[in-house]
């Protein structure tokens, strides 16, 4: 008994050894490590060689990345490669002898059956799911063909894992969908863009036509010019007025239309505007088609882009010939009228003085009072008439006077004395200081200063303090008159030195004709000096003039 169990144990040991040996051999054959083997049998040792071609295929099939299976008519696996065992997640030795159907889930059973059935007849292929041990289904392609073996026909099946392909396909599909979506979006955007462009082009066309219609129908001549100064378009009115053709204006020069006497100033202002970007404005004469010149007011504005760069200029020239002639007639009338008024006024003044100095009989006090009032009115009238005469003299270029050296400090003191006499309700602050010598006409400079003082009084009814000062500024002496009155805006400041300009202010209406500052400006310019103002609305004003010191 003891011997028996010992024998059995030995037998098991021997068998185990043989099994291991068999395993190793099979493995060695599979992987091509051996190409011949010696097998021990009853008749002794036998040498079995493996044909070289066979070996190549065996190795090839083992190394293939596809699964390879051979089944018999009953669907039982006769052979499979390691890759299939891996795909099926089953040890190789357990795979052989198993029905292939056991590696396919229920959902693919029919497909597999059909495929195998058909493949015995002709080569076939089909997508079939392979169960893997992890419970994850693997999409595979089963390609079948029959092979003749020594012991009958078998079906060989090459199984290709499609999961990577499927995943790539899925990703491709997703990409395609995304692509399609972006294509649809792009198309939508494109359509919107096209519609916008169509709309804008339409708008542009309308606005261009609008602009053309407008420019060709207005009475002004218009042009556009580039930042370089080249004039690149004119309206119909321009061609009608000048009589020039499009060819004539192809390389346009201002000298073609502007009066020779006005050309230099026109070009200077034009160039300055191009350089500075400031509005171009000038009055000049334009030659009409028949050679007659008409005065025109030119204005050109720059059109800028969002960066502030000038794209082009739009200019207009308005015919002001009629207004000019009207102005000339008015000047002529003012000249004659003021001259005609001057003579009777002078005699009126003379007679009043005679009455006032009548000595034979004492005049009743009330008459003396009336004479005083009449004198004040006559003086006002005389100032007005003198101003009118001055304006017409300036226009005719005949405002002449003698020049001598004079002390401006004394002149200011005298004016203030006079002002204190005329405006007793006002306080005039002035500290004379050192003498300043200038060259000029005392009467005219007094006229300027009195005009500034009169205005300071007129336009500061609520604050009756007027401050006057004289100070040296470089080679000049500056005389300033400061009031605490209504003040002036920047826009008003730029216009008050023009002829007959008065600020339209219903709240602070005062009498005046808008001549004082115009005359003052002329007088100071003639003295090679400057006149100006510093002011803010409601903050009072400081009017000043500067003259070169001797
Ligand atoms: P007038 O005073 O006769 O109207 P001027 O030529 O002296 O004419 O002045 C022109 C305009 O300037 C005035 O109408 C007035 O609006 C404004 N102006 C002049 N001086 C002052 C000042 N000191 N304060 C405020 N506005 C003034």
Boltz pocket constraint, residues with backbone or C-beta under 6 A from the ligand:
constraints:
  - pocket:
      binder: B
      contacts: [[A, 451], [A, 452], [A, 455], [A, 456], [A, 459], [A, 483], [A, 485], [A, 486], [A, 487], [A, 488], [A, 496], [A, 498], [A, 501], [A, 502], [A, 503], [A, 511], [A, 512], [A, 513], [A, 514], [A, 515], [A, 516], [A, 517], [A, 518], [A, 541], [A, 543]]
      max_distance: 6.0
